[in-house]
Amino acid sequence: MEIASGRKLLIPAGIQPLLRDVIHERTGIYFDESRFDVLIEKIEPLATARECYSLLDYYYLLKYEENGVEDWAQVMDALSVQETYFWREMGQVRLLVDVLVPEWFKKTSMPLQIWSAACASGEEAYSILIALLEAGWEGYPIEIRGSDASPAALEKCKAATYREKAFRCFPPALKSKYFTPAGNEWKLKPEIARRVSFQRANLLATDEISSLARAQVIFCRNVFIYFSPHAIRQTVAAFASRMPSHGHLFVGASESLLRLTADFELKEMGDAFVYVRI
């Protein structure tokens, strides 16, 4: 690839593990050697845009944060996986709606806090909201917050406008009820969208997730498949140190915390699995 002056961006030998490690340290995302080509493909345009002579120069920019907030925001945009859809892995959402929410309001009138961590473009958080509304929980003090480390992802969350493929598992009747056509896309009705708040948060930055992780229910699904075991332990420990006792943590169907934490107990409830804070 060529930079603005026409000079080719240099890719020095050994730069891949350096970039991998600095990104892993900051974000938890881990690229093993078999995926170094993917890492370079995602990072190369960022270095070119910064008019770096080589990827080593860009590594130093990230390592020493000469333009820290902006550069790292662009890295998170580049690495963010924003392919998701409505009504994904709904067994866990049904467990929340049909069991956990009723149990909560049987014992207290305090607000129930739900956090959709690393929420990508927002489909998970909005699915939770719509499922709650459909089950008759409108009017109850339920607070839903979503977070992501990617500014671009958060803009999509707030726009709440989605292409047809995001609805591939979503009941058509609910799409017509909660969304309005917007050209070739569908926009969530504003009075519905405003019930979910979104904010930027890097899961490895404890100061950024401190208040979010106090939620009684955390959805952090299909995130840890991109993390190293060390980053998973670090993140789950941060959750555990803030979650209330008997709080519930949902992870993706292909993810397991069994050998990574002693702070949560895995329970099967109905047709779904959930980790319960001990």
C-alpha positions as CSV (number, residue, x, y, z in Angstrom):
1,M,0.0,0.0,0.0
2,E,1.2,3.5,-0.8
3,I,1.0,6.6,1.5
4,A,0.0,10.0,0.3
5,S,3.5,10.9,-1.1
6,G,3.5,7.7,-3.3
7,R,6.0,6.0,-1.0
8,K,5.1,2.4,-0.1
9,L,4.4,1.7,3.6
10,L,7.1,-0.5,4.9
11,I,6.2,-3.7,6.9
12,P,9.3,-4.6,8.8
13,A,10.0,-8.1,9.8
14,G,8.8,-8.9,13.3
15,I,6.2,-6.0,13.4
16,Q,3.2,-8.3,13.6
17,P,3.8,-9.6,17.2
18,L,4.6,-6.1,18.4
19,L,1.3,-4.7,17.0
20,R,-0.5,-7.8,18.3
21,D,0.8,-7.4,21.8
22,V,0.1,-3.6,22.1
23,I,-3.4,-4.1,20.8
24,H,-4.0,-7.1,23.1
25,E,-2.8,-5.1,26.1
26,R,-5.2,-2.3,25.4
27,T,-8.2,-4.1,24.0
28,G,-8.0,-7.8,25.0
29,I,-8.4,-8.7,21.3
30,Y,-5.8,-11.3,20.4
31,F,-4.4,-12.3,17.0
32,D,-2.5,-15.5,16.9
33,E,0.1,-16.1,14.2
34,S,-2.3,-17.6,11.8
35,R,-4.3,-14.4,11.8
36,F,-1.4,-11.9,11.4
37,D,-2.4,-11.2,7.8
38,V,-5.9,-10.1,9.1
39,L,-4.3,-7.9,11.7
40,I,-2.1,-6.2,9.1
41,E,-5.0,-5.8,6.7
42,K,-7.0,-3.9,9.4
43,I,-4.1,-1.8,10.7
44,E,-2.3,-0.9,7.4
45,P,-4.9,1.7,6.3
46,L,-4.7,3.5,9.6
47,A,-0.9,3.8,9.4
48,T,-1.2,5.0,5.8
49,A,-3.8,7.7,6.8
50,R,-1.3,8.9,9.5
51,E,1.4,9.1,6.8
52,C,3.7,6.8,8.6
53,Y,6.8,5.6,6.9
54,S,6.4,2.1,8.2
55,L,4.2,0.1,10.5
56,L,6.9,0.4,13.1
57,D,6.2,4.1,13.2
58,Y,2.6,3.4,13.7
59,Y,3.4,0.9,16.5
60,Y,5.2,3.7,18.3
61,L,2.3,6.0,17.9
62,L,0.0,3.5,19.6
63,K,2.6,2.4,22.2
64,Y,3.4,5.9,23.4
65,E,0.0,7.4,22.6
66,E,1.2,10.5,20.8
67,N,-2.3,11.0,19.5
68,G,-3.8,8.4,21.9
69,V,-7.5,8.9,22.1
70,E,-8.0,9.5,18.4
71,D,-5.7,6.8,17.2
72,W,-7.1,4.1,19.6
73,A,-10.6,5.1,18.6
74,Q,-9.7,4.4,15.0
75,V,-8.1,1.1,16.0
76,M,-11.3,0.0,17.8
77,D,-13.4,1.0,14.8
78,A,-11.1,-1.1,12.5
79,L,-11.2,-4.1,14.8
80,S,-14.8,-4.0,15.8
81,V,-17.0,-6.9,14.7
82,Q,-20.4,-5.3,14.0
83,E,-22.1,-8.3,12.3
84,T,-25.0,-9.2,14.6
85,Y,-28.8,-9.3,14.3
86,F,-32.0,-9.1,16.2
87,W,-33.3,-12.0,18.2
88,R,-29.9,-13.7,18.4
89,E,-29.6,-16.5,21.0
90,M,-33.0,-15.7,22.3
91,G,-33.1,-18.5,24.9
92,Q,-31.0,-16.4,27.2
93,V,-33.2,-13.3,26.6
94,R,-36.3,-15.4,27.3
95,L,-34.7,-16.6,30.6
96,L,-34.2,-12.9,31.5
97,V,-37.8,-11.9,30.6
98,D,-39.7,-14.9,31.9
99,V,-37.7,-15.8,35.0
100,L,-35.1,-13.2,36.2
101,V,-37.2,-10.1,35.8
102,P,-40.3,-11.6,37.6
103,E,-38.0,-12.8,40.4
104,W,-36.5,-9.4,40.8
105,F,-39.7,-7.5,41.1
106,K,-41.2,-10.1,43.5
107,K,-38.5,-9.1,46.0
108,T,-38.0,-5.4,45.3
109,S,-39.2,-2.3,43.6
110,M,-35.7,-1.0,43.0
111,P,-34.6,-0.5,39.3
112,L,-33.2,-3.6,37.5
113,Q,-30.1,-2.7,35.6
114,I,-29.1,-4.6,32.4
115,W,-25.9,-4.0,30.6
116,S,-25.2,-5.1,27.0
117,A,-21.4,-5.1,26.9
118,A,-19.6,-4.7,23.6
119,C,-23.0,-4.2,22.0
120,A,-21.7,-3.6,18.4
121,S,-24.5,-1.9,16.5
122,G,-27.1,-2.2,19.2
123,E,-29.3,-5.1,18.1
124,E,-28.8,-7.1,21.3
125,A,-29.8,-4.2,23.6
126,Y,-32.9,-3.3,21.5
127,S,-33.9,-7.0,21.3
128,I,-33.8,-7.2,25.1
129,L,-36.0,-4.0,25.3
130,I,-38.5,-5.2,22.8
131,A,-38.8,-8.6,24.4
132,L,-39.5,-6.9,27.8
133,L,-42.1,-4.7,26.2
134,E,-43.8,-7.6,24.5
135,A,-43.9,-9.5,27.9
136,G,-45.7,-6.6,29.6
137,W,-42.8,-5.1,31.5
138,E,-43.4,-1.5,30.3
139,G,-43.7,0.8,33.2
140,Y,-41.4,-1.1,35.5
141,P,-38.1,0.5,36.5
142,I,-35.7,-1.4,34.1
143,E,-32.6,0.4,32.9
144,I,-30.9,-0.9,29.8
145,R,-27.5,0.4,28.9
146,G,-25.2,-0.6,26.0
147,S,-21.5,0.0,25.5
148,D,-18.9,-0.5,22.9
149,A,-15.3,0.7,22.5
150,S,-15.9,1.7,18.9
151,P,-17.2,5.2,18.3
152,A,-18.5,4.1,14.9
153,A,-20.4,1.3,16.4
154,L,-22.0,3.6,18.9
155,E,-23.1,5.9,16.1
156,K,-24.9,3.0,14.6
157,C,-26.6,2.2,17.9
158,K,-27.8,5.8,18.3
159,A,-29.0,6.0,14.7
160,A,-31.0,2.7,15.3
161,T,-31.4,2.2,11.6
162,Y,-30.8,-1.3,10.2
163,R,-30.6,-3.2,6.9
164,E,-32.9,-6.1,6.1
165,K,-30.3,-8.8,7.1
166,A,-30.4,-7.6,10.7
167,F,-34.0,-8.9,10.9
168,R,-33.4,-12.4,9.6
169,C,-34.6,-14.0,12.8
170,F,-36.9,-11.2,13.9
171,P,-40.7,-11.8,13.7
172,P,-42.1,-9.7,10.8
173,A,-45.0,-8.5,13.0
174,L,-42.7,-7.0,15.5
175,K,-40.6,-5.3,12.8
176,S,-43.8,-3.6,11.6
177,K,-44.8,-2.7,15.1
178,Y,-41.5,-1.2,16.3
179,F,-39.8,0.0,13.1
180,T,-40.6,2.3,10.3
181,P,-39.3,2.1,6.7
182,A,-36.3,4.3,5.9
183,G,-35.5,3.8,2.3
184,N,-33.9,0.4,2.0
185,E,-33.5,0.2,5.8
186,W,-35.7,0.2,8.9
187,K,-35.5,2.7,11.7
188,L,-36.5,1.9,15.3
189,K,-39.2,4.3,16.5
190,P,-37.6,7.1,18.5
191,E,-39.9,6.6,21.5
192,I,-38.6,3.1,21.7
193,A,-34.9,3.8,20.9
194,R,-34.6,6.4,23.6
195,R,-35.3,3.8,26.3
196,V,-31.8,2.4,25.8
197,S,-28.7,4.5,26.6
198,F,-25.3,4.0,25.0
199,Q,-21.8,5.0,26.0
200,R,-18.2,4.3,25.1
201,A,-16.4,1.7,27.2
202,N,-13.4,-0.5,26.7
203,L,-13.9,-3.7,28.6
204,L,-10.2,-3.7,29.7
205,A,-10.5,-0.1,31.1
206,T,-11.8,-0.7,34.6
207,D,-12.6,3.0,35.1
208,E,-14.8,3.0,32.0
209,I,-16.8,-0.1,33.0
210,S,-16.9,0.6,36.8
211,S,-20.5,1.8,36.9
212,L,-21.8,-0.4,34.1
213,A,-20.6,-3.6,35.8
214,R,-22.7,-2.9,38.9
215,A,-25.7,-4.1,36.8
216,Q,-27.6,-7.1,38.1
217,V,-27.6,-8.6,34.6
218,I,-24.8,-8.4,32.1
219,F,-24.9,-9.7,28.5
220,C,-21.3,-10.1,27.2
221,R,-21.9,-12.4,24.3
222,N,-19.7,-13.4,21.4
223,V,-17.0,-11.1,22.7
224,F,-14.6,-13.5,24.5
225,I,-14.0,-15.5,21.3
226,Y,-11.7,-12.7,20.3
227,F,-10.0,-12.4,23.6
228,S,-7.0,-14.2,25.1
229,P,-7.6,-16.3,28.2
230,H,-5.7,-13.7,30.2
231,A,-7.9,-10.9,28.9
232,I,-11.0,-12.9,29.7
233,R,-9.9,-13.5,33.2
234,Q,-9.1,-9.8,33.7
235,T,-12.5,-8.7,32.3
236,V,-14.5,-11.3,34.2
237,A,-12.7,-10.4,37.4
238,A,-13.6,-6.7,36.9
239,F,-17.2,-7.7,36.4
240,A,-17.2,-9.9,39.6
241,S,-15.7,-7.2,41.7
242,R,-18.6,-4.9,41.0
243,M,-21.6,-7.1,40.3
244,P,-24.0,-7.7,43.2
245,S,-24.1,-11.2,44.7
246,H,-26.4,-13.5,42.6
247,G,-26.0,-11.2,39.6
248,H,-26.3,-13.0,36.2
249,L,-23.7,-12.9,33.4
250,F,-24.6,-14.2,30.0
251,V,-21.9,-15.2,27.5
252,G,-22.2,-16.6,24.0
253,A,-23.2,-20.2,23.3
254,S,-19.7,-21.1,22.1
255,E,-17.9,-19.4,25.1
256,S,-17.0,-21.0,28.4
257,L,-15.6,-19.5,31.6
258,L,-15.4,-22.8,33.5
259,R,-11.6,-22.8,33.8
260,L,-11.2,-19.0,33.9
261,T,-13.0,-17.9,37.0
262,A,-14.1,-19.1,40.4
263,D,-16.3,-16.0,41.0
264,F,-19.3,-17.4,39.0
265,E,-21.2,-20.6,39.0
266,L,-22.6,-22.0,35.7
267,K,-26.3,-22.8,36.0
268,E,-28.7,-24.3,33.5
269,M,-32.1,-22.7,33.7
270,G,-34.7,-23.9,31.3
271,D,-33.1,-24.1,27.9
272,A,-30.4,-21.5,28.6
273,F,-27.1,-21.3,30.5
274,V,-26.1,-18.4,32.7
275,Y,-23.2,-17.6,35.1
276,V,-24.3,-16.5,38.5
277,R,-22.1,-14.4,40.7
278,I,-21.3,-16.3,43.9
